[in-house]
Amino acid sequence: MSTNTWFSALKKSAVAIVGAATMLSLASPAAAAQPQPDGEVGVQVIGGTRAAKGEFPWMVRLSMGCGGALYAPQIVLTAAHCVGRTGNNTSITATIGVVDLQDTTATKIRSTYVHRSPTYGTSTGGDWALIKLASPVTNVKPLKIATTKEFDTGTFDIAGWGDTREGANTGSRYLLKAKVPFVPDTTCKGIGGYYASLIPAAEICAGDLANGGIDTCQGDSGGPMFRKDNAGEWIEVGIVSHGNGCARRNAPGVYTEVSTFASAIAAAAARI
Ligand code: ARG
């Protein structure tokens, strides 16, 4: 799928994200508005649960319908396919500090500038972008990014406000989280079809191949895939990028491999 297709699909869909079986038992209006997966064919549940307020303090909701993570007090790391061209941009609002998008205590800050990875869309890959904010977020410690492949393995955490089932196009009012196992490049590319075009050096796959049922989805794009490092601190290893549908069997999520682009991200962040 081309970048343009992604971007326009994104704009149309208003948002996306992770699995949220829990939503179904909630009595909120947003939960009530979610289609019930019972009886549907295919994806029954995208398995997530609600994140607690403050659990992932650096998690950012972007107004174009993407996720992101605070990389520096005044910079959000997201996906290239979530933004337009590099340059001044005051059209994006970043929401931070809440799990409920209707929580009026949210911190909302406008963008001033966008840096879109210049290698995105080339054979090098690189679905990442930086958004400069009009003012710094002072009360949140930014999310570290992986600078080596050391942590590109194991079980990862994902979070976002995206769709709770494939095709929902509604997003989630609440921040949802889930855990997904790493899928090695050879396995991922070896699935073939959609996954034959995987760029192993630039992308990292994750998902429950045998069962499906747990994944990021439309509207989660740009958000972090993360885990703990050896110091027990959260570290971002992936950026939600794409996948063949959502939460299908044998169809893992594909994430930007953050470690590959860590030095380019740091260099760009120092310039904007
Ligand atoms: N491209 C989607 C977006 O813009 C993210 C899709 C992630 N898909 C997946 N199966 N993990 O929100």
Boltz pocket constraint, residues with backbone or C-beta under 6 A from the ligand:
constraints:
  - pocket:
      binder: B
      contacts: [[A, 6], [A, 10], [A, 16], [A, 65], [A, 162], [A, 215], [A, 216], [A, 217], [A, 218], [A, 219], [A, 220], [A, 221], [A, 222], [A, 240], [A, 241], [A, 242], [A, 243], [A, 244], [A, 245], [A, 246], [A, 247], [A, 251], [A, 252], [A, 253], [A, 254]]
      max_distance: 6.0
